[in-house]
Amino acid sequence: MQHSWDHIRTFQAVADHGSLLAASRHLGLTQPTVGRHIDLLEERLGFPLFTRGRDGMQLTDKGADLVAMAGEMLCNATQFDRVASGLEERIKGTIRLSANEILGGLLLPGLIAEFMAEHPMIEIEIEVSNEASNLLSRDADIAVRMFRPTQNDLVVRKVRDIPLGLFGHKSYFTRRPAPEALEDLRVHVLLGQDRNPSLITAYRAIGLDTEPGSYQFRCDSNIATISAIRAGIGIGPLHKGMAALWPDMVQVLPEVEVPSLELWLACHADVRHNKRIRLVMDFLADRLREPYAACLF
């Protein structure tokens, strides 16, 4: 008895997400298509995989017995695709990059414009998200990260350190004097994040305890925060190299050592010999050593 990989993938998604609707959104399929896949799979097996109810789709005992095997089968299929991709010799095709807002929105497009002009047969996709993509499941071919990736089976390459500082626009300092000591920041407008605790951790590392209420302007978008600093709303952290592009930015408390970020590239070990992935990795490793030369902001 043979079963479609699509039907098994749908079965796994419904089991993981608990409903046809949620699974359809995850898979990019219509809800009727997901329902039809489950019906066909159950018909071929001769027993139900789920019970349907107000609480969604619940695995039957037999469905629960099969779901782990389905996951293992799909994992093996993904690994097969990775190895096959790694054997490809043509310098063309699609490369999917994953990067956070600052890298993906401000830095990479300028670099990629240069790369695509040199290599017109390669197509580039960028996933811009502050969430780390899973390279093991091929959410992306290459990840550009501000931290060292720690997943197993990855090839990682450190590009450089990214020094940070605290900055404000010169228009902000026409309204109030620049801080002379760390504690002076408490009487200034600090720009921070609403739900992400990373900035609270960073401020604590330099000796300033803050909480979300300490930030008069809060936003979880890095690009919006950069725009707010440049608009003169208040003081916040910036990459020093990026701030240097804008003459009206003023660094405050330069003697305070703000912990640097690390810039890394990563790909899955199975595709490290793929020529186009290696080509993009080498290009990014070279150009990102001076990442602000192609900044779009």
C-alpha positions as CSV (number, residue, x, y, z in Angstrom):
1,M,0.0,0.0,0.0
2,Q,1.5,3.3,-1.1
3,H,0.7,6.7,0.4
4,S,1.3,10.2,-1.0
5,W,4.1,12.2,0.7
6,D,1.7,15.1,0.6
7,H,-0.9,13.2,2.6
8,I,1.6,12.1,5.2
9,R,2.9,15.7,5.5
10,T,-0.7,16.9,5.9
11,F,-1.3,14.2,8.6
12,Q,1.7,15.4,10.5
13,A,0.6,19.1,10.2
14,V,-2.9,18.4,11.5
15,A,-1.5,16.4,14.4
16,D,0.9,19.2,15.2
17,H,-1.6,22.1,14.9
18,G,-4.8,20.4,16.1
19,S,-7.1,21.6,13.4
20,L,-7.6,21.6,9.6
21,L,-7.6,25.4,9.5
22,A,-4.3,25.8,11.4
23,A,-2.7,23.0,9.3
24,S,-3.9,24.6,6.1
25,R,-2.3,27.9,7.1
26,H,1.0,26.2,8.0
27,L,1.1,24.2,4.7
28,G,-0.2,27.0,2.5
29,L,-3.1,24.9,1.3
30,T,-6.9,25.4,1.4
31,Q,-8.8,23.9,4.3
32,P,-10.8,21.6,2.0
33,T,-7.6,20.3,0.4
34,V,-6.2,19.4,3.9
35,G,-9.5,17.7,4.8
36,R,-9.4,15.7,1.5
37,H,-5.9,14.6,2.2
38,I,-6.9,13.2,5.6
39,D,-10.0,11.5,4.2
40,L,-8.0,9.8,1.5
41,L,-5.3,8.7,3.9
42,E,-7.9,7.3,6.3
43,E,-9.7,5.5,3.4
44,R,-6.5,3.8,2.3
45,L,-5.5,2.8,5.8
46,G,-9.0,1.5,6.6
47,F,-9.3,3.3,10.0
48,P,-9.7,6.8,11.4
49,L,-6.6,8.8,12.4
50,F,-8.6,11.6,14.1
51,T,-11.8,12.2,16.0
52,R,-13.5,15.5,15.0
53,G,-15.0,17.7,17.7
54,R,-15.4,21.2,19.0
55,D,-11.9,21.1,20.3
56,G,-10.5,20.4,16.9
57,M,-8.8,17.2,15.5
58,Q,-7.8,14.7,18.2
59,L,-5.5,11.8,17.3
60,T,-7.1,8.3,17.7
61,D,-4.9,5.6,19.4
62,K,-3.9,4.3,15.9
63,G,-3.2,7.9,14.7
64,A,-1.0,8.5,17.7
65,D,0.9,5.3,16.9
66,L,1.6,6.5,13.4
67,V,2.4,10.2,14.0
68,A,5.9,9.6,15.3
69,M,6.7,7.4,12.3
70,A,5.3,10.1,9.9
71,G,7.6,12.7,11.5
72,E,10.6,10.4,11.1
73,M,9.7,9.7,7.4
74,L,9.4,13.4,6.6
75,C,12.7,14.1,8.4
76,N,14.4,11.4,6.2
77,A,12.9,12.9,3.1
78,T,14.1,16.4,4.1
79,Q,17.6,15.0,4.7
80,F,17.5,13.3,1.2
81,D,16.6,16.7,-0.3
82,R,19.5,18.4,1.5
83,V,22.0,15.8,0.3
84,A,20.7,16.0,-3.2
85,S,20.9,19.7,-3.2
86,G,24.5,19.6,-2.0
87,L,25.5,17.5,-5.0
88,E,24.2,20.0,-7.5
89,E,27.0,21.4,-9.6
90,R,25.2,24.2,-11.6
91,I,25.8,27.8,-10.5
92,K,22.1,28.7,-10.8
93,G,18.9,28.3,-8.8
94,T,17.4,29.8,-5.7
95,I,19.1,30.7,-2.4
96,R,17.0,31.5,0.6
97,L,18.5,33.7,3.2
98,S,17.3,34.3,6.7
99,A,18.2,37.5,8.6
100,N,16.9,39.8,11.3
101,E,15.3,43.2,10.5
102,I,18.4,45.3,10.5
103,L,20.4,42.9,8.4
104,G,17.6,41.8,6.1
105,G,16.0,45.2,5.8
106,L,18.9,47.6,5.7
107,L,22.2,45.8,4.9
108,L,21.6,42.7,2.8
109,P,19.6,44.2,-0.1
110,G,22.5,46.5,-1.0
111,L,24.9,43.7,-1.0
112,I,22.6,41.3,-2.9
113,A,22.1,43.9,-5.6
114,E,25.8,43.7,-6.3
115,F,25.8,39.9,-6.1
116,M,22.8,39.4,-8.5
117,A,24.4,41.8,-11.0
118,E,27.4,39.4,-11.1
119,H,25.4,36.2,-11.0
120,P,22.1,36.7,-12.9
121,M,21.3,33.0,-12.9
122,I,20.9,32.9,-9.1
123,E,17.6,33.9,-7.5
124,I,17.6,35.2,-3.9
125,E,14.8,35.0,-1.4
126,I,15.2,36.8,2.0
127,E,13.2,35.8,5.1
128,V,13.3,38.9,7.3
129,S,12.4,37.9,10.9
130,N,13.8,38.4,14.4
131,E,12.9,34.7,15.0
132,A,15.7,32.2,14.3
133,S,14.9,30.0,11.3
134,N,15.5,26.3,11.5
135,L,18.2,25.4,9.1
136,L,17.7,21.7,9.8
137,S,14.3,21.7,8.3
138,R,15.4,24.0,5.4
139,D,13.5,27.1,6.4
140,A,16.5,28.8,4.9
141,D,19.7,27.8,3.0
142,I,21.9,30.4,4.7
143,A,21.3,32.2,8.0
144,V,22.9,35.6,8.8
145,R,22.9,35.9,12.6
146,M,23.8,38.3,15.4
147,F,24.7,35.4,17.6
148,R,26.6,32.1,17.2
149,P,24.1,29.4,15.9
150,T,24.2,26.3,18.1
151,Q,22.1,23.8,16.2
152,N,23.8,20.5,15.5
153,D,24.9,19.7,11.9
154,L,25.6,23.3,11.0
155,V,28.6,24.8,9.3
156,V,29.2,28.3,10.9
157,R,31.5,31.1,10.1
158,K,32.1,34.1,12.3
159,V,32.4,37.3,10.1
160,R,33.1,40.0,12.7
161,D,32.0,41.8,15.9
162,I,29.5,44.5,15.7
163,P,30.3,47.3,18.2
164,L,27.3,49.1,19.7
165,G,26.8,52.5,21.4
166,L,24.1,54.7,22.8
167,F,23.0,57.5,20.5
168,G,20.5,60.3,20.1
169,H,19.8,62.9,17.4
170,K,21.3,66.3,17.8
171,S,17.8,67.8,17.8
172,Y,17.0,65.8,21.0
173,F,19.9,67.4,22.8
174,T,18.7,70.9,22.0
175,R,15.9,70.2,24.4
176,R,17.9,68.7,27.2
177,P,21.6,68.2,28.1
178,A,23.4,65.0,27.1
179,P,23.8,62.6,30.0
180,E,27.2,62.7,31.8
181,A,26.8,59.5,33.8
182,L,24.9,56.2,33.4
183,E,22.3,57.2,36.0
184,D,21.5,60.3,34.1
185,L,19.8,58.1,31.5
186,R,16.9,57.7,33.9
187,V,15.7,61.3,33.3
188,H,16.0,60.9,29.5
189,V,13.6,59.4,27.0
190,L,14.9,55.9,26.5
191,L,13.9,53.9,23.5
192,G,13.3,50.2,24.2
193,Q,11.3,47.1,23.3
194,D,7.9,46.2,24.5
195,R,7.9,42.4,24.7
196,N,11.4,41.4,23.8
197,P,13.6,41.3,27.0
198,S,17.0,41.4,25.2
199,L,17.5,45.2,25.6
200,I,16.7,45.0,29.4
201,T,19.4,42.3,29.6
202,A,21.8,44.5,27.6
203,Y,21.2,47.5,29.8
204,R,21.8,45.4,32.9
205,A,25.1,44.3,31.4
206,I,26.3,47.9,31.5
207,G,25.0,48.5,35.0
208,L,21.6,50.1,34.4
209,D,18.5,48.2,35.6
210,T,15.5,48.9,33.5
211,E,12.0,47.4,32.9
212,P,9.5,47.9,30.1
213,G,8.0,50.9,31.9
214,S,11.4,52.6,31.9
215,Y,11.1,53.2,28.1
216,Q,8.9,56.1,27.2
217,F,9.0,54.9,23.6
218,R,8.6,51.1,23.1
219,C,8.6,49.1,19.9
220,D,9.7,45.6,19.0
221,S,10.7,46.6,15.5
222,N,14.4,47.3,15.3
223,I,13.9,49.4,12.1
224,A,11.2,51.5,13.7
225,T,13.4,52.1,16.8
226,I,16.3,53.2,14.5
227,S,13.9,55.6,12.8
228,A,12.7,56.9,16.2
229,I,16.3,57.7,17.3
230,R,16.9,59.5,14.1
231,A,13.7,61.4,14.5
232,G,15.0,62.8,17.8
233,I,12.6,61.0,20.1
234,G,15.2,59.9,22.6
235,I,18.3,57.8,23.3
236,G,18.8,54.2,22.2
237,P,21.4,51.6,21.0
238,L,22.7,51.7,17.5
239,H,25.5,49.9,15.6
240,K,28.4,52.3,15.7
241,G,29.2,51.7,12.0
242,M,25.6,52.5,11.0
243,A,25.4,55.6,13.2
244,A,28.6,56.9,11.6
245,L,26.7,57.2,8.3
246,W,24.4,59.9,9.8
247,P,26.2,63.1,10.8
248,D,23.4,64.3,13.1
249,M,23.7,61.3,15.4
250,V,25.5,62.0,18.7
251,Q,27.0,59.2,20.8
252,V,26.4,59.6,24.5
253,L,28.6,58.0,27.3
254,P,31.2,56.7,24.9
255,E,33.2,55.5,27.8
256,V,30.5,52.9,28.7
257,E,31.4,49.6,27.2
258,V,28.2,48.3,25.5
259,P,28.6,44.5,24.8
260,S,29.2,43.9,21.1
261,L,27.1,41.7,18.9
262,E,28.7,38.9,16.8
263,L,28.0,38.5,13.1
264,W,27.8,34.9,11.9
265,L,26.9,33.0,8.8
266,A,25.5,29.4,8.9
267,C,24.3,26.7,6.6
268,H,23.5,23.0,7.0
269,A,26.4,20.7,6.7
270,D,24.7,18.6,4.0
271,V,24.8,21.5,1.6
272,R,28.1,23.1,2.3
273,H,29.5,21.7,-1.0
274,N,26.7,23.1,-3.0
275,K,28.5,25.5,-5.4
276,R,25.9,28.3,-5.3
277,I,25.5,28.2,-1.5
278,R,29.3,28.2,-1.1
279,L,29.4,31.1,-3.6
280,V,26.9,33.2,-1.6
281,M,28.5,32.3,1.7
282,D,31.9,33.4,0.5
283,F,30.5,36.6,-1.0
284,L,28.6,37.6,2.2
285,A,31.6,36.7,4.4
286,D,33.7,39.1,2.4
287,R,31.2,42.0,2.0
288,L,29.8,41.8,5.6
289,R,33.3,42.6,7.0
290,E,32.3,46.2,6.0
291,P,28.5,45.8,6.3
292,Y,27.5,49.5,6.2
293,A,29.0,50.4,2.8
294,A,25.7,49.3,1.2
295,C,23.3,50.4,3.9
296,L,20.0,51.5,2.4
297,F,19.0,53.9,5.2
